[in-house]
Amino acid sequence: MLLESPTMIPNSNYSLADVLSVAKIHPFYVTDVQYPPDARTIEAAREQAAKEPIEANLRAQPLLRKKDLYTTIERLINDTDPRNAYRHSVYASVTGGGFGSKPLFFATDVHENRRHRANFGSFIQNMGIIKHGDWVLTMHTAGELYRSLDLILELLENAGASVLGAGHLMSPADVVRLLVDYHVNILCGDSSQMAQTVHYISTLPQEERAKLHIDQIIYTSETLTAAQRAHIGAVLGPVKICSIMGSAEAGPYAVSNPDLTGKNAAAGYEDFVFDTRDTLFEILPPSFSENGSDPVPMSEGEQGIIAQTSLARLRNPLVRYITGDVGSLHPLPEQARGLIPDIDWPHLRVLRLQGRDRRFSFDWDGEYIEFHHLTTLLNNEECGVLQWQVILDKMEGSPESSLEIRLLCSPRDRDLISEQALIDRIRTFFHAYSGNEYRFRLTLLKDLSGFQRSSTGRKVIKFIDRFN
């Protein structure tokens, strides 16, 4: 049966023709355009596009690469010229995955942002993630320019839930106390927070655990591993595991609900439902290189690199953006038809997400760490790092991940930053703080013997993944 619906908000996203008309005059896509168009220019472009007799052609637009996007964003953030519309009336959300001295943000028009959140909250409710009477506690991050807490609070409230904003600094003991005191039935956080909190609950006496009434979790960021899912089930019982997918560039755009896609908890992928009126995806061949040409998208069911186009972003459009994720497209299972409003069914598809393309990045504590950003940081001459290694591992006796950074540095001199400044810079990059301190380790080595090396060439392995 269909779920009880909140006050519906009409879908107010933009047409593909609208989005492409702005992309053609925007510095994200045209190198000789200095500033994003103002409101009058955008409206004129939309009016002109409406007069075009041919259908909008997405593939006529070049692919957008992350490094090119953020090179342009950095220029626009630093330009205080009054003509620079990029800095006007924007919602600023920093990109995850670490940053250097100045974080970069994808600027979204404040009104587009609120409208998108309202639409997506309604989508969350229609997809069965939230039902009437749900109480949610969220542990998402706030502060240091991160906006995930206010995003989740607003989305779930728009979906009809009552939501408690615990945030990321509250201890697991205090989180559990709130869960009990307010009879919360849904626990929400990024996947690393979920693993940490559930592990803490597993250490409680049975009489304390019996006071909890959690029947569902909603997680974000990287996909839960099979071991983490099994641990959650062993500790909390047969809870429903749902997820919300989003990014700083596109905002929220898909949800995972096993009632719709099936209860397959196989390791390695997660099925997300999205609305083609909100976002479009293309799947590019796995052999595709970020520096390569524009390939022909793959067929339904074939796995490859994901390129995304948002129909919720107009002022600063996101068109054919290479997300760095690997996945495939599928139809929504017929079994879900009775759970979906008839008006929405033709527009819904499944994005089967396999995870990050590990040629370019890895996941740590709910953030995507880009290898080229990491290399730029550690190869900076003033840091004096002679050799480095990053090890993503499993915590002993826990499903949580740990991260160790091993460094061999030259002796400090006047041309180099201090050892403490280097440590602080690295901790900032990896967003290390009191909540994940026990899982983060930075080791300064005296020689190469402390590095793990390849068995053949004896080369230092830059990144070692023992977690996935």
Number of C-alpha atoms within 10 A of each C-alpha: 8 13 16 13 16 16 10 15 14 10 16 15 20 15 17 22 21 23 28 25 23 24 24 15 20 21 20 24 21 11 11 9 13 16 19 23 22 14 11 9 13 21 15 13 21 18 13 13 19 15 8 10 7 9 10 17 10 17 14 9 14 13 19 20 17 14 12 12 16 16 12 17 19 15 11 19 15 10 14 11 10 9 14 17 18 23 20 14 12 17 18 18 21 21 20 21 21 22 21 15 9 7 15 20 20 23 22 27 18 14 12 18 18 16 17 23 24 22 22 26 27 25 26 23 24 22 25 22 27 27 18 14 10 17 22 27 25 27 27 25 23 16 10 9 14 18 18 21 19 15 19 24 20 18 24 25 19 23 28 23 23 17 21 18 17 19 19 21 16 11 15 19 13 12 20 21 15 16 22 18 11 12 16 22 19 23 25 24 27 25 23 23 24 23 21 17 21 22 20 16 20 15 11 12 9 10 8 13 16 11 14 19 15 20 15 22 22 24 26 23 21 23 24 24 19 16 13 21 17 14 18 23 15 13 16 19 13 12 17 17 23 20 25 20 20 13 16 18 20 22 20 22 24 23 27 27 22 20 16 22 19 13 12 10 16 10 15 14 19 26 28 25 23 24 19 17 18 25 21 19 22 24 26 24 18 15 10 13 13 16 7 8 10 15 14 11 17 17 15 12 14 15 19 24 25 26 23 19 24 26 25 29 24 23 22 21 26 25 29 21 22 21 18 21 18 23 26 23 23 17 14 21 12 9 12 15 15 12 16 18 14 11 7 15 15 12 13 17 21 22 26 20 22 20 17 20 17 13 10 15 19 20 19 20 23 20 19 20 20 19 17 11 18 19 12 11 20 19 15 11 13 16 21 22 18 13 18 22 19 18 19 20 17 17 14 9 7 15 23 22 22 21 24 16 18 20 23 19 17 13 10 13 10 7 10 17 14 16 15 9 12 18 15 12 18 20 18 15 20 21 20 19 12 10 14 18 13 12 16 19 14 14 14 14 15 11 11 14 9 15 19 17 15 10 8 6 7 9 11 17 14 17 15 13 12 11 15 12
